[in-house]
Amino acid sequence: MQKLSEVDRLVKELSEKETTLHVLVNNAGAAWGDTVDDYPDAAFTKLLTLNLQRVFSLTQKCLPLLRAAAKQGGLDGQTYRDPARIINIGSIEGLSVPNHETYAYSASKAALHHLSRNFAGRLGWEGITSNTIACGPFESKMMAHTLKTLGDIIVGSIPLQRIGRPEDVGGTAVFLASPAGSWVNGATITLDGGAIVAMPSAKL
């Protein structure tokens, strides 16, 4: 959702149908690759708006529903029994410098990771956790061309020798949304098969 009006529309429709929101997954994203000399200003505007600013916008406007969900679970003293969850889909390109030129994307994901920690520190007191899943390469529309042209090289650089599967990210999100994840707050979970810690010299 690039436009703030679309965020408003979505939250209005949701609020008309639901009184609580137990889990908010922020997963919209776009990428842009170009050289440092040719990287357009418009790329930064587009990617920082969608990948970062609209995550803040949507989360902000969903806070009444998230707070209501936290209250619905009740309290044990000052402890929320079942916190509401914010799960942000980040990227390993926001954790380390990628080996290709994608300046706005990697910068926006690094900023998203820190925004998530800001949410955690501010909203945890109200029974709302915020965590990030920093994904490595997965099959997606955004990755389709890269995997088609460089798939074998990418797989060969990952210690676990494959790209991510839907159940990998789905299972991680379920963990964060489940009772097992109720005390996880402000974390960035790296989900990449070991890509950013790979030791090429150790490859058998």
ABEGO torsion letter per residue (X at the ends): XABAAAAAAAAAAAAAABABBABBBBABBBBBBBBAAABBAAAAAAAAAAAAAAAAAAAAAAAAAAAAAAAAAEBBEABBABBBBBBBBBBAAAABBBABBBAAAAAAAAAAAAAAAAAAAAAAAAGBBBBBBBBBBBBBAAAAAAAAAAAAAAAAABAAGBBBBAAAAAAAAAAAABAAAAABBGBBBBBAGGAAABBAAABX
